[in-house]
Amino acid sequence: YKEMPGFKNLVPNDQELIKAAMALTLSWKDENDYDKEEQPMTVYGGKQASYEITTEEEFELLADDYNIFMVDFHAPWCSHCRKFSPTWETFAYYFNDALHLMEEVYQNKVGDYKKAPPAIDLQSDEHKKANLPKGRMVVANVNCVAHRDICQKHKITGYPQIRIYKNLKASHTADRMTHVADLTQYTEYTGDRSIVN
């Protein structure tokens, strides 16, 4: 966070929120004792925090509703995807869960967390739409083997493929407008496909 452009220009409360959300995310990443019924899992067997897109209608809904929409197009047989998945899901937990959870702590709506809660369910058809993140950014994934039609429509030719969609006219209306929503202006992917441990 200290390396983030603009971090030192944020108000102290937002700096604390970012640090607390990062600590909560690392706690989630390291936690192995979640009930399997509570914590969604990826096709690779790891913890899942990204929104699982299963239809083109869902894809269009997210693209229309969020200013920043980040998608990992992947295939379960791909070794690069398997290695990348834990990194993507940790990233997803930070933006889809941790920032909003810690914001509620800082607004005294809930007590502090002794351990990171499981990721919200953005995977099952009966819960994911009701659980959409409240900010202006969402992190998602598409399994290109299970949902080949979506990947073909978007001309995905290699895996994993990360795409960032910007929609400055998004219609998403959050329950509350906060500084968290403004952080998306600093989010961009500039790396390569290599994973460094």
N, C-alpha and C positions, 0 to 999 in steps of 0.2 A: 504494500500500500504506500510506503514512503516513496517508492519509485513512480507511482501513478502521477501522470501530469495533472496538475491542478489540485493535488491532495492538500497541500499546505494552504491553498486558498479557500478550502471549505471551512465552514464554521466548526468550532470544536465539537459540538454535539454530533455533527455528521461524521467527523473524523473518528469519534468514539464508536459510532454506529458501524462504520466500515470495519474497524478493528474487531469489534465484538462479533460481527457477522462472519468474519474470516476465522476467528477462533471457534465459533460454533460449527462452521463448515469442516474445519480440521478434526473436530471432535466427532462429527458424523462420519467422516472418511475413515477414522480409526476404530469406530465402534463396530463390534462384531456380534453383539448379543441382542440384536433386534428380533422380535417375534416375526416369523416369516409371513404371518397374516397381516402385520402392520406395515412392513417395509416392502414396497414394490421391488422386483428384481428384473435385471436385464436378461436378454437371451443368452448372455455370456455367463450368467450366474452371479454377477455383482449387484450392488445396490443401484436402484434407478431413481433419479430425481427429475429427469427430462420428460417433457410431454411426449407421449407416444402417438404419433400421427398414423392413422389407419385408413383415412379416406381423403380424397382430394377436397371434399367439402371442409374437413377439419383444417387442412392446409390453408385454404382460402380464408377461413374464419380467422386463423391466427395472423395471417399476412395482412388482413384488413384491420384487425383490432389492435395490433401492437406496433409501436414506432420502430422497435428493433426486434427482429424475429430471426433467431439463429437455429440452424438445422444441421444435424449430423446425419448424412445419408450413409448407411452402412450395410454390410452383408455378414451374416453370422459365420460364414466359412472363411472370412478374410482375417488373416493373422494380425494385420495392422489394425483392423477394427477392434479386435479382441484386446490388443495392448492399449489402444486409445480410449476404450470405453470407460475405465475408472477415472481418467482425467476429465473426460467430457461430463460424466455424471457428478463429479465433485464441483465442476464449474456450474452445472445446472443447479445443484443444491444451493450454492451461494446466491444465484440470482432468482431462482424460483421459490426458495424457502427462507434461507438464513437472513437476508436483508429485511424481509417482512416480519419474520419472527422477532428479531432483535428490535425492530421499530416498535412493536407492541410492548416489549419490555421497557424501552425508553419512554414510552408514553404511559407507563404504569397500568397498562391494560391486563398484563399477566406478570407473574413473578419471574425471576431469572431462572434459567435452565441449569440443572445440575449435570445433565447429559443432553446431547443434541437429540431432539425428537426425530422419529423416522420422517422421511420425505413424504410430502403430501401425495396422495394418489392421483397421478396424472397419466395413469396407464389403463385402468379398467374403464370400460365404456360407461358403466353406471355412475362413476364418480368424477372422471377427469374434467368434464366441462364445468361442473359446479366448483371445482377446485382451482380454476385458472388463476395464475398469479395476478396480483392487483396493480403491479407497476406498469411501465410502458415497454417492458422487455420480457420476452419469454424464450426459453431454451428448450428445443425439441429434438426428436429423432425420428427417422423413417427407416424401418427394416426393409431393404430393397429386395429381399428374397420373398418375404411375405406380402409386400405391397409393390410389386414390380410396376404396376400401372402408374403409380405416383412418380416413381423414379424415371420411368421412360418419358413421361410428360415433361419432366424438368431436365431431361437430357443428362442424367447422371451417368458418367462413363467410367468412373474409378472409385475405389473405396479406401478409406473413408473420405467422403467429400463434405466439407463444411461450407455452408452458404450463409451469408448474412443478408437479410432483406431489410431495407430501410423504408419506412412508410411515414413520412412526416405528417400525413393527413389521417393517421389512424383514428378510428372512432372509439377506441377503448376508453371507458369511463371508470376510473378507479373509485373505490369506496372513499378514498381520501387522497388528497394530493400532498405529496411530501417532497423533501429533498432527495429521497431515494430515487424517485422518478427521474430526476435531473441527472443522475449518474450515468445514464445510458449514453449521453453524448460523448463520453470518454471511452466507450467500448468499441474496440475494433480488433479484428484478427490480422496479425501481421507475420505469423510464424509459418513454418513449413510443416510437412507431414511427419517429421521425426518426433519421437517421444524420447525425452531425456529423463532418466531416473536419477 
